[in-house]
């Protein structure tokens, strides 16, 4: 994604959201609240916030700082806002424009996101987003743990040899 510009309102809020391009598609608009407000995750029922790297997006200044930035979204966490409407929190990683460096950032982020998702399946198998069954009903844990260990080795295998 590339954040392109803010939508000015001309009132006390100054802006109400941000435009972005996903790949080569047309610009789309995201209300700033979709980035600054937390959600309650469907699986854990805990609060989650959108992040860039490890930094949470919490306020207008954080949204303004996105303009002109390119990011890779490694993870979308589904949940709901305080009104019960379906919303998402995003895990984003800044891209520099250096193809080699960005490829490394994307590889590492993809692996970390997949491991996080699989660990959440192990923690919350009863979630309708995952297995919809109680812990221990079927033997899924050993297979998932094996896959996690395989994924942990991916970044090393994928680094191009010089």
MDAnalysis code that builds the backbone (N, CA, C; Angstrom):
import MDAnalysis as mda
import numpy as np

u = mda.Universe.empty(486, n_residues=162, atom_resindex=np.repeat(np.arange(162), 3), trajectory=True)
u.add_TopologyAttr("name", ["N", "CA", "C"] * 162)
u.add_TopologyAttr("resid", np.arange(1, 163))
u.add_TopologyAttr("resname", ["UNK", "UNK", "UNK", "UNK", "UNK", "UNK", "UNK", "UNK", "UNK", "UNK", "UNK", "UNK", "UNK", "UNK", "UNK", "UNK", "UNK", "UNK", "UNK", "UNK", "UNK", "UNK", "UNK", "UNK", "UNK", "UNK", "UNK", "UNK", "UNK", "UNK", "UNK", "UNK", "UNK", "UNK", "UNK", "UNK", "UNK", "UNK", "UNK", "UNK", "UNK", "UNK", "UNK", "UNK", "UNK", "UNK", "UNK", "UNK", "UNK", "UNK", "UNK", "UNK", "UNK", "UNK", "UNK", "UNK", "UNK", "UNK", "UNK", "UNK", "UNK", "UNK", "UNK", "UNK", "UNK", "UNK", "UNK", "UNK", "UNK", "UNK", "UNK", "UNK", "UNK", "UNK", "UNK", "UNK", "UNK", "UNK", "UNK", "UNK", "UNK", "UNK", "UNK", "UNK", "UNK", "UNK", "UNK", "UNK", "UNK", "UNK", "UNK", "UNK", "UNK", "UNK", "UNK", "UNK", "UNK", "UNK", "UNK", "UNK", "UNK", "UNK", "UNK", "UNK", "UNK", "UNK", "UNK", "UNK", "UNK", "UNK", "UNK", "UNK", "UNK", "UNK", "UNK", "UNK", "UNK", "UNK", "UNK", "UNK", "UNK", "UNK", "UNK", "UNK", "UNK", "UNK", "UNK", "UNK", "UNK", "UNK", "UNK", "UNK", "UNK", "UNK", "UNK", "UNK", "UNK", "UNK", "UNK", "UNK", "UNK", "UNK", "UNK", "UNK", "UNK", "UNK", "UNK", "UNK", "UNK", "UNK", "UNK", "UNK", "UNK", "UNK", "UNK", "UNK", "UNK", "UNK", "UNK", "UNK", "UNK", "UNK"])
u.atoms.positions = np.array([
    [0.847, -1.171, 0.000],
    [0.000, 0.000, 0.000],
    [0.889, 1.229, 0.000],
    [0.392, 2.258, -0.646],
    [1.067, 3.552, -0.587],
    [0.039, 4.586, -0.170],
    [0.335, 5.273, 0.934],
    [-0.547, 6.325, 1.424],
    [-0.247, 7.581, 0.628],
    [-1.285, 8.169, 0.034],
    [-1.057, 9.244, -0.929],
    [-1.409, 10.635, -0.424],
    [-2.523, 10.778, 0.288],
    [-2.935, 12.122, 0.712],
    [-4.037, 12.019, 1.748],
    [-4.241, 13.126, 2.465],
    [-5.334, 13.225, 3.433],
    [-6.542, 13.829, 2.752],
    [-7.714, 13.554, 3.263],
    [-8.915, 14.230, 2.781],
    [-9.230, 15.337, 3.769],
    [-9.026, 16.555, 3.326],
    [-9.251, 17.734, 4.165],
    [-10.742, 17.945, 4.373],
    [-11.123, 18.436, 5.553],
    [-12.542, 18.677, 5.831],
    [-12.863, 20.158, 5.947],
    [-11.877, 20.973, 6.322],
    [-12.135, 22.403, 6.471],
    [-12.826, 22.751, 7.768],
    [-13.110, 21.781, 8.619],
    [-13.714, 22.095, 9.913],
    [-12.682, 21.833, 11.014],
    [-13.126, 21.721, 12.231],
    [-12.216, 21.575, 13.366],
    [-11.348, 20.319, 13.293],
    [-11.782, 19.323, 12.509],
    [-11.032, 18.057, 12.461],
    [-9.807, 18.121, 11.553],
    [-9.752, 19.048, 10.642],
    [-8.698, 19.216, 9.638],
    [-8.734, 18.144, 8.553],
    [-8.866, 16.883, 8.917],
    [-8.997, 15.824, 7.917],
    [-9.801, 14.687, 8.531],
    [-10.425, 13.891, 7.655],
    [-11.231, 12.792, 8.184],
    [-10.726, 11.425, 7.747],
    [-9.672, 11.400, 6.962],
    [-9.130, 10.117, 6.566],
    [-7.984, 10.274, 5.596],
    [-7.572, 9.139, 5.076],
    [-6.390, 9.095, 4.223],
    [-6.691, 8.249, 2.984],
    [-6.134, 8.668, 1.865],
    [-6.249, 7.895, 0.638],
    [-5.024, 7.005, 0.504],
    [-5.210, 5.874, -0.143],
    [-4.087, 4.973, -0.373],
    [-4.305, 4.230, -1.676],
    [-3.213, 3.749, -2.220],
    [-3.256, 2.893, -3.403],
    [-2.758, 1.525, -2.975],
    [-3.432, 0.504, -3.457],
    [-2.996, -0.860, -3.197],
    [-2.500, -1.408, -4.521],
    [-1.194, -1.619, -4.614],
    [-0.609, -2.038, -5.881],
    [-0.798, -0.945, -6.911],
    [-1.277, -1.331, -8.084],
    [-1.488, -0.371, -9.163],
    [-2.961, 0.031, -9.296],
    [-3.770, -0.309, -8.309],
    [-5.195, 0.008, -8.350],
    [-5.441, 1.483, -8.074],
    [-6.680, 1.894, -8.290],
    [-7.067, 3.280, -8.018],
    [-6.986, 3.569, -6.527],
    [-6.932, 4.847, -6.206],
    [-6.917, 5.246, -4.811],
    [-8.205, 4.833, -4.115],
    [-8.065, 4.427, -2.875],
    [-9.223, 4.155, -2.025],
    [-9.065, 4.979, -0.756],
    [-10.169, 5.220, -0.088],
    [-10.196, 6.082, 1.091],
    [-10.405, 5.239, 2.342],
    [-9.676, 5.558, 3.392],
    [-9.856, 4.918, 4.702],
    [-10.128, 6.026, 5.714],
    [-11.224, 5.950, 6.461],
    [-11.441, 6.924, 7.533],
    [-10.324, 6.796, 8.569],
    [-9.893, 7.908, 9.140],
    [-8.772, 7.842, 10.085],
    [-9.100, 6.958, 11.288],
    [-10.362, 6.898, 11.658],
    [-10.754, 6.046, 12.783],
    [-10.487, 4.571, 12.544],
    [-10.496, 4.165, 11.281],
    [-10.201, 2.762, 10.966],
    [-8.761, 2.420, 11.305],
    [-7.909, 3.429, 11.386],
    [-6.507, 3.204, 11.745],
    [-6.208, 3.560, 13.195],
    [-6.871, 4.596, 13.723],
    [-6.505, 5.089, 15.058],
    [-7.256, 4.409, 16.197],
    [-8.458, 3.905, 15.947],
    [-9.208, 3.258, 17.023],
    [-8.894, 1.774, 17.054],
    [-8.862, 1.230, 18.242],
    [-8.636, -0.193, 18.400],
    [-9.892, -0.987, 18.097],
    [-9.705, -2.282, 17.978],
    [-10.812, -3.209, 17.786],
    [-10.734, -4.274, 18.867],
    [-11.800, -5.040, 19.011],
    [-11.776, -6.228, 19.842],
    [-11.637, -7.410, 18.888],
    [-10.527, -8.124, 18.989],
    [-10.254, -9.240, 18.079],
    [-11.300, -10.334, 18.253],
    [-11.722, -10.913, 17.146],
    [-12.720, -11.982, 17.200],
    [-12.240, -13.183, 18.008],
    [-10.970, -13.541, 17.858],
    [-10.494, -14.765, 18.492],
    [-10.219, -14.594, 19.983],
    [-9.414, -13.625, 20.360],
    [-8.982, -13.465, 21.757],
    [-9.926, -12.621, 22.595],
    [-10.768, -11.811, 21.920],
    [-11.643, -10.830, 22.573],
    [-10.812, -9.780, 23.309],
    [-9.567, -9.571, 22.866],
    [-8.689, -8.541, 23.418],
    [-8.580, -7.387, 22.441],
    [-8.195, -6.233, 22.984],
    [-8.021, -5.042, 22.150],
    [-6.787, -5.205, 21.267],
    [-6.936, -4.810, 20.016],
    [-5.841, -4.795, 19.050],
    [-5.862, -3.442, 18.363],
    [-4.692, -2.977, 17.963],
    [-4.573, -1.724, 17.228],
    [-3.761, -1.961, 15.970],
    [-3.995, -1.124, 14.971],
    [-3.156, -1.160, 13.783],
    [-1.759, -0.686, 14.173],
    [-0.752, -1.266, 13.510],
    [0.639, -0.925, 13.825],
    [1.466, -0.806, 12.557],
    [2.480, 0.005, 12.665],
    [3.541, 0.019, 11.659],
    [4.776, -0.425, 12.406],
    [5.277, -1.601, 12.040],
    [6.352, -2.199, 12.828],
    [5.791, -2.498, 14.206],
    [6.443, -1.976, 15.240],
    [5.965, -2.190, 16.604],
    [5.198, -0.991, 17.143],
    [5.119, 0.083, 16.365],
    [4.468, 1.319, 16.815],
    [2.972, 1.292, 16.508],
    [2.180, 1.481, 17.531],
    [0.733, 1.549, 17.353],
    [0.337, 2.881, 16.740],
    [-0.667, 2.847, 15.885],
    [-1.234, 4.070, 15.315],
    [-2.342, 4.493, 16.270],
    [-2.166, 5.656, 16.911],
    [-3.083, 6.065, 17.969],
    [-3.768, 7.401, 17.745],
    [-3.183, 8.280, 16.913],
    [-3.730, 9.639, 16.849],
    [-3.548, 10.236, 15.454],
    [-4.028, 11.481, 15.312],
    [-3.964, 12.174, 14.021],
    [-2.531, 12.302, 13.508],
    [-1.598, 12.592, 14.407],
    [-0.206, 12.767, 13.975],
    [0.344, 11.485, 13.359],
    [-0.041, 10.346, 13.911],
    [0.412, 9.069, 13.364],
    [-0.133, 8.844, 11.957],
    [-1.373, 9.287, 11.721],
    [-1.974, 9.148, 10.392],
    [-1.313, 10.113, 9.414],
    [-1.094, 11.350, 9.825],
    [-0.437, 12.339, 8.962],
    [0.944, 11.829, 8.546],
    [1.648, 11.192, 9.462],
    [2.996, 10.684, 9.173],
    [2.995, 9.591, 8.104],
    [1.842, 9.000, 7.815],
    [1.755, 7.943, 6.799],
    [1.806, 8.479, 5.370],
    [1.411, 9.732, 5.174],
    [1.328, 10.283, 3.826],
    [2.692, 10.169, 3.137],
    [2.667, 9.601, 1.942],
    [3.885, 9.410, 1.155],
    [4.623, 8.121, 1.465],
    [4.175, 7.379, 2.466],
    [4.858, 6.148, 2.855],
    [4.289, 4.944, 2.106],
    [5.180, 3.990, 1.853],
    [4.788, 2.693, 1.284],
    [4.936, 1.650, 2.376],
    [3.951, 0.768, 2.475],
    [3.979, -0.265, 3.507],
    [3.568, -1.607, 2.924],
    [4.002, -2.647, 3.589],
    [3.553, -4.003, 3.307],
    [2.650, -4.413, 4.457],
    [1.451, -4.895, 4.145],
    [0.524, -5.358, 5.182],
    [0.710, -6.861, 5.317],
    [1.240, -7.265, 6.460],
    [1.510, -8.687, 6.663],
    [0.349, -9.411, 7.315],
    [-0.523, -8.676, 7.961],
    [-1.560, -9.335, 8.743],
    [-2.757, -8.418, 8.895],
    [-3.930, -9.005, 8.790],
    [-5.186, -8.309, 9.062],
    [-5.872, -9.100, 10.173],
    [-6.115, -8.445, 11.283],
    [-6.778, -9.095, 12.416],
    [-8.238, -8.665, 12.403],
    [-9.103, -9.635, 12.284],
    [-10.534, -9.340, 12.228],
    [-11.104, -9.174, 13.624],
    [-12.030, -8.227, 13.727],
    [-12.666, -7.977, 15.015],
    [-13.843, -7.047, 14.854],
    [-14.152, -6.341, 15.927],
    [-15.285, -5.410, 15.883],
    [-14.955, -4.160, 16.692],
    [-15.631, -3.069, 16.322],
    [-15.434, -1.823, 17.057],
    [-16.367, -1.796, 18.268],
    [-16.401, -0.677, 18.968],
    [-17.206, -0.596, 20.192],
    [-18.708, -0.683, 19.915],
    [-19.106, -0.496, 18.658],
    [-20.519, -0.585, 18.299],
    [-20.888, -1.968, 17.775],
    [-19.928, -2.882, 17.723],
    [-20.191, -4.245, 17.255],
    [-20.082, -4.436, 15.754],
    [-19.632, -3.402, 15.043],
    [-19.456, -3.528, 13.584],
    [-18.120, -4.186, 13.282],
    [-18.100, -5.016, 12.246],
    [-16.875, -5.692, 11.854],
    [-15.814, -4.708, 11.391],
    [-14.633, -4.798, 11.963],
    [-13.503, -3.929, 11.622],
    [-12.232, -4.763, 11.640],
    [-11.140, -4.150, 11.216],
    [-9.849, -4.840, 11.163],
    [-8.756, -3.982, 11.784],
    [-7.733, -4.657, 12.272],
    [-6.486, -4.005, 12.677],
    [-5.416, -4.545, 11.740],
    [-4.484, -3.691, 11.352],
    [-3.492, -4.050, 10.351],
    [-2.098, -4.090, 10.966],
    [-1.292, -5.038, 10.505],
    [0.137, -5.096, 10.832],
    [0.871, -4.664, 9.569],
    [1.471, -3.479, 9.636],
    [2.132, -2.914, 8.461],
    [3.627, -2.771, 8.721],
    [4.367, -2.795, 7.635],
    [5.823, -2.683, 7.704],
    [6.263, -1.689, 6.647],
    [7.047, -0.688, 7.043],
    [7.501, 0.344, 6.100],
    [8.437, -0.246, 5.072],
    [8.267, 0.215, 3.847],
    [9.146, -0.172, 2.750],
    [9.989, 1.046, 2.371],
    [11.225, 0.806, 2.009],
    [12.168, 1.898, 1.763],
    [12.272, 2.297, 0.304],
    [11.869, 1.409, -0.595],
    [12.085, 1.668, -2.016],
    [13.294, 0.924, -2.534],
    [14.144, 0.430, -1.628],
    [15.278, -0.400, -2.007],
    [14.757, -1.827, -2.152],
    [14.754, -2.321, -3.382],
    [14.119, -3.605, -3.675],
    [14.684, -4.750, -2.831],
    [15.977, -4.819, -2.699],
    [16.605, -5.907, -1.939],
    [16.225, -5.833, -0.455],
    [16.311, -4.628, 0.111],
    [15.958, -4.442, 1.523],
    [14.467, -4.729, 1.739],
    [13.623, -4.218, 0.846],
    [12.186, -4.436, 0.968],
    [11.829, -5.916, 0.873],
    [12.530, -6.645, -0.002],
    [12.270, -8.086, -0.126],
    [12.544, -8.789, 1.195],
    [13.613, -8.396, 1.879],
    [13.922, -8.980, 3.185],
    [12.868, -8.637, 4.226],
    [12.420, -7.383, 4.223],
    [11.374, -6.952, 5.159],
    [10.101, -7.761, 4.920],
    [9.735, -7.925, 3.652],
    [8.511, -8.662, 3.317],
    [8.635, -10.130, 3.708],
    [9.767, -10.770, 3.412],
    [9.961, -12.182, 3.789],
    [9.813, -12.377, 5.287],
    [10.534, -11.549, 6.049],
    [10.480, -11.688, 7.503],
    [9.084, -11.420, 8.049],
    [8.420, -10.392, 7.518],
    [7.072, -10.045, 7.990],
    [6.071, -11.153, 7.655],
    [6.200, -11.733, 6.474],
    [5.290, -12.819, 6.086],
    [5.452, -14.025, 7.014],
    [6.696, -14.374, 7.292],
    [6.946, -15.519, 8.173],
    [6.441, -15.240, 9.584],
    [6.733, -14.055, 10.118],
    [6.272, -13.707, 11.463],
    [4.745, -13.697, 11.530],
    [4.096, -13.179, 10.484],
    [2.629, -13.135, 10.465],
    [2.039, -14.540, 10.421],
    [2.612, -15.412, 9.625],
    [2.097, -16.786, 9.530],
    [2.265, -17.498, 10.870],
    [3.415, -17.305, 11.516],
    [3.629, -17.927, 12.830],
    [2.631, -17.375, 13.844],
    [2.420, -16.055, 13.834],
    [1.445, -15.457, 14.750],
    [0.051, -16.034, 14.514],
    [-0.339, -16.148, 13.256],
    [-1.673, -16.684, 12.953],
    [-1.809, -18.125, 13.440],
    [-0.792, -18.946, 13.192],
    [-0.859, -20.343, 13.621],
    [-0.860, -20.460, 15.140],
    [-0.102, -19.621, 15.812],
    [-0.114, -19.636, 17.278],
    [-1.478, -19.213, 17.815],
    [-2.129, -18.301, 17.126],
    [-3.480, -17.899, 17.545],
    [-4.472, -19.042, 17.331],
    [-4.278, -19.834, 16.291],
    [-5.129, -21.014, 16.087],
    [-4.959, -21.959, 17.270],
    [-3.714, -22.146, 17.725],
    [-3.468, -23.015, 18.876],
    [-4.080, -22.453, 20.152],
    [-4.039, -21.150, 20.332],
    [-4.591, -20.523, 21.537],
    [-6.114, -20.477, 21.530],
    [-6.714, -20.270, 20.344],
    [-8.157, -20.044, 20.258],
    [-8.810, -20.953, 19.205],
    [-8.673, -22.264, 19.337],
    [-9.241, -23.152, 18.305],
    [-10.767, -23.074, 18.235],
    [-11.385, -22.637, 19.322],
    [-12.850, -22.553, 19.352],
    [-13.394, -21.391, 18.534],
    [-12.516, -20.478, 18.132],
    [-12.949, -19.308, 17.359],
    [-13.538, -19.744, 16.015],
    [-14.677, -19.155, 15.632],
    [-15.247, -19.464, 14.318],
    [-14.342, -19.015, 13.169],
    [-13.375, -18.138, 13.458],
    [-12.410, -17.728, 12.437],
    [-11.383, -18.828, 12.184],
    [-11.297, -19.803, 13.080],
    [-10.284, -20.851, 12.957],
    [-10.925, -22.224, 12.830],
    [-10.836, -23.042, 13.892],
    [-11.271, -24.437, 13.795],
    [-12.697, -24.688, 14.272],
    [-13.238, -23.794, 15.055],
    [-14.581, -23.954, 15.634],
    [-14.709, -25.258, 16.419],
    [-13.687, -25.589, 17.177],
    [-13.761, -26.790, 18.014],
    [-13.028, -26.535, 19.322],
    [-13.318, -27.359, 20.304],
    [-12.654, -27.199, 21.596],
    [-11.244, -27.767, 21.529],
    [-10.395, -27.282, 22.434],
    [-9.009, -27.759, 22.481],
    [-9.000, -29.268, 22.721],
    [-8.149, -29.966, 21.972],
    [-7.986, -31.400, 22.160],
    [-9.029, -32.269, 21.475],
    [-9.999, -31.676, 20.803],
    [-11.023, -32.480, 20.135],
    [-10.408, -33.364, 19.050],
    [-9.517, -32.787, 18.279],
    [-8.782, -33.544, 17.262],
    [-7.296, -33.198, 17.410],
    [-6.421, -34.043, 16.836],
    [-4.987, -33.786, 16.950],
    [-4.539, -32.844, 15.843],
    [-4.586, -31.575, 16.128],
    [-4.113, -30.571, 15.189],
    [-2.831, -29.915, 15.711],
    [-2.645, -29.941, 17.030],
    [-1.554, -29.187, 17.637],
    [-0.178, -29.633, 17.161],
    [0.086, -30.929, 17.103],
    [1.420, -31.389, 16.709],
    [1.742, -30.987, 15.274],
    [0.768, -31.051, 14.401],
    [0.985, -30.658, 13.006],
    [1.241, -29.162, 12.879],
    [0.472, -28.374, 13.608],
    [0.645, -26.919, 13.545],
    [2.003, -26.528, 14.119],
    [2.404, -27.153, 15.216],
    [3.720, -26.841, 15.800],
    [4.851, -27.209, 14.834],
    [4.690, -28.300, 14.116],
    [5.698, -28.699, 13.126],
    [5.789, -27.656, 12.004],
    [4.648, -27.197, 11.537],
    [4.623, -26.177, 10.483],
    [5.270, -24.882, 10.985],
    [5.010, -24.507, 12.235],
    [5.623, -23.301, 12.803],
    [7.144, -23.428, 12.770],
    [7.667, -24.581, 13.149],
    [9.124, -24.778, 13.141],
    [9.682, -24.706, 11.720],
    [8.963, -25.231, 10.760],
    [9.410, -25.152, 9.362],
    [9.447, -23.693, 8.910],
    [8.393, -22.939, 9.243],
    [8.316, -21.530, 8.838],
    [9.427, -20.712, 9.492],
    [9.778, -21.046, 10.730],
    [10.854, -20.320, 11.410],
    [12.156, -20.361, 10.609],
    [12.363, -21.386, 9.807],
    [13.577, -21.505, 9.002],
    [13.484, -20.849, 7.637],
    [12.291, -20.429, 7.222],
    [12.126, -19.875, 5.879],
    [12.993, -18.673, 5.556],
    [13.072, -17.653, 6.391],
    [13.843, -16.490, 5.987],
    [15.287, -16.838, 5.596],
    [15.892, -17.779, 6.319],
    [17.266, -18.165, 6.006],
    [17.363, -18.861, 4.658],
    [16.371, -19.672, 4.316],
    [16.400, -20.395, 3.056],
    [16.100, -19.493, 1.873],
    [15.357, -18.423, 2.106],
    [14.927, -17.575, 1.010],
    [15.866, -16.424, 0.684],
    [16.866, -16.204, 1.511],
    [17.789, -15.110, 1.260],
    [18.634, -15.457, 0.037],
    [18.634, -14.595, -0.993],
    [19.405, -14.899, -2.197],
    [20.907, -15.027, -1.891],
    [21.514, -16.017, -2.484],
    [22.959, -16.227, -2.329],
    [23.706, -15.270, -3.230],
    [24.791, -14.719, -2.736],
    [25.560, -13.753, -3.535],
    [26.630, -14.453, -4.338],
])
